[in-house]
């Protein structure tokens, strides 16, 4: 039978009292269900007799035979192994009450709270109170100390039943009443531990009476478990009494308690193997994610480093749109993958340290530092690519403006030079009169003045062509050809002009009279005409500005030009008055004018026409400048909107980064409180995402408006994107650190107070508040905790807390070291000892033994990785569990 003495000596008063308060709910005013009362009478009577027979006695009627308290005290002595006070042998009621009270006091001394049960009820033969008392005794001495996987009492017993009967068909233990009615669960328990006693496959679910009688008879005959119930009592009751079933099942538990050592050993191996399998899967996941991310970076960088130039602004803006799509669509998921990769790596290293496994070393080129380096290269390429796109847009915009200006000026010049060569090569002076020759000479002087005035335009055309060449304009060949043609023609015109002048001067001596008025008209009309042409050219001139100051400068210059118009109009009127004076003199003197002014081709009509045309251009120029001013005002508004949002976002990111740093070193509440606070804080930060998107929208408007500077803020979109990504990564990394601290605390049994003490010590020596410290500060921290360190010992500790030799120690590495120094973990020797239990003390183990004691997946895991046993006592199929266990703690890959 079961020995309850050891369980009694190890009981916990607080735990017993709590459980009894939950289970022992006996109300004086409530009556037991008749069927349940009958089942409890039988079960409790059989249970009591299974112990009383050790003292050579038994009971027949449970409420009558315990009334004098004598057999009740004897029962308690048998099951507890302790002596109770000497009973009173008198027959009076007071003697009986005193004996029962001694028994109840003994029960209470074991930490059991007796609810509504008094000695008088027992002495009076109260069946309900007597059954309640016996149930309390059964709970305390037969069920309370049952413990399976950190659960106890009823939950532990139920879990034990579920695990033992799990492989059996038609068995599903969920409670201690209807799950046992068909008898299969009782037979499964026996067959699991003694398969030689039960032919389980012959049992039928539709024959519960046979099943129950078979289990009860086998248990009584071979397991020394008395028959506590009749099969009919269970089958004929809609819901069997839970306490009766629990009492009966607890007898099976104690009968098979010897098999518990093997189950514990199997649990230890399952735990170790589960950790190893999980770690291997995490390593494979890390390697795949790292490879995918590095491959994406490898494919993306050449695209970002491509500097193929486009010919037009539209083509470059298409590239800019592709880049914006990359930044907003393709890159953000990769940022999340990189963050998840770092979190997975840190979690894996923490789990390996906690399970006493070697640190994980990724494949060459896939370290977190390698990924960070590749990411840094990617971001450098991004920055360079974006700067190149903006500079190319500026260059192409400048080129298009210059090219249009070149062709406009070239067209005006070519229009002016049209026919000039023919005019300069004609020899009309040979047959002209003196006055006509003088007129031709004056006309030629006017032409020379006009030619000199056009020299600036030719120089401007050449300068623009030179600048287009320097800026690598795609159609430089045609520009150069046209410019060369203009320059060559200009040289020809200069030579022809000089040759005609020489010819006229040779005949000038023969000329005597000249019409001064014509001459004066010609002299004044030519520069005025040239001024009007220049003014019209300026009024039609293309302009490009980038800010309000530049457009206001153009507007100011235009206003200054308009202020000169009244004076110019006076000059026009004066020139026209000269022509009027010619007509007046001719009419006065009867002179008939036979042709135009011999000194100039500029007629009064052409002057008036150009003047009217120039005056019509002035309001058009006003409108164009005003439209550009409105555009620049709009651009300035865009700058202000972006700056306001950028300054707010920048301040927000800076504030949250500082607050995360402050949270990470403060010790407010438990780690779970800190984790909850950090996750709530993370959610709060993510609610700010619409502000980032709003800023991205402003930035897009800025770029679409071709705005390249902003005097209202020092922030750029690139800086804020990087800051936002760093903020998200920092809060995720901080949450991961707290989760790892919780994992370390729970696995190593570190108390909250110890963690506070570790954090306070670490913060004291973390002078920079960076979350990590150099080796000298760490040595001082270790000395402050009471460690006496030599150079050799300190070097050993640094190899543990800083395996990569970075020279810095994090808080997580510090608490890992402290927990490793102060707590115990599973070792290879413990795993070997567990396998030895499963192997029945053999130096090897068989595959069938592994499949019987371990879950299927972990049993196959061991069989696939264990080498054949080669010892002198080897038999066919023997497996070497010792080298397997050693490998678990020597290498990460079996």
Buried (B, 14 or more C-beta within 10 A) or exposed (E): BBEBBEBBEEBEEEBBBBBBEEBBEBEEEEEBEEBBBBBBBBBBBBBBBBBBEEEEBBBEEBBEBBBBBBBBBBBBBBBBEBEBEEBBEEEEEEBBBBBBBBBBEBBBEBBBBBBBBBBEBBBBBBBBBBBBBBBBBBBBBBBBBBBBEEBBBBBBBBBBBBBBBEEBEEBEBEBBBBBBBBBBBBBBBBBBBBEEBBEBEEBEEEBBBBBBBBBBEBBBEBBEBBBBBBBEBBBEBEEBBBBBBBBBBBBBBBBBBEEBEBBBBBBBBBBBBBBBEEBBEBBEBBBEBBBEBBEBBEEBBEEBEEEEEBEEBEEBBEBBEEBBEBBEEEBEEBBBBBBBBBBBBBBBBBBBBBBBBEEBEBEEEBBBEBBEEBBEBBBEBBEEBBEBBBEBBBBBBBBBBBBEBBBBBBEBBBEBBEEBEEBBEEEEBEEBEBBBBBBBBBBBBBBBBBBEBBEEBBEBBBEBBEBBBEBEBEEBEEBBEBBEEBBEBBEBBBEBBEEBBEBBEEBBEEBEEBBEBBBBBBBBBBBBBBBBBBBBEBBEEEEEBBBBEBBBEBBEEBEEBEEEBEEBEEBBEEBBEBBEEBEEEBEEEEEEEEEEBBBBBBBBEEBEEBBEEBEEBBEEBBEBBEEBBEBBEEBBEBBBBBBBBBBBBBEBBEEBBEEBBEBBBEBEEBBEEBBEBBBEBBEEBEEBEEBBEBBBEBBBBBBEBBBEEBEBBEBBBBEBBBBBBEBBBBBBBBBBBBBBBBBBBEBBEBEEEBBEBBBEBBBEBBEEEEBBBBBEBBBEBBEEEEEEEEEEEBEEBBEBBBBEEEEBBBBBBBBBBBBBEEEEBBEBEBBBEBBBBBBEEBBBBBBEBBBBBBBEEBBBBBBEBBEEBEEEEBEEEBBBBBBBBBBBBEEBEB
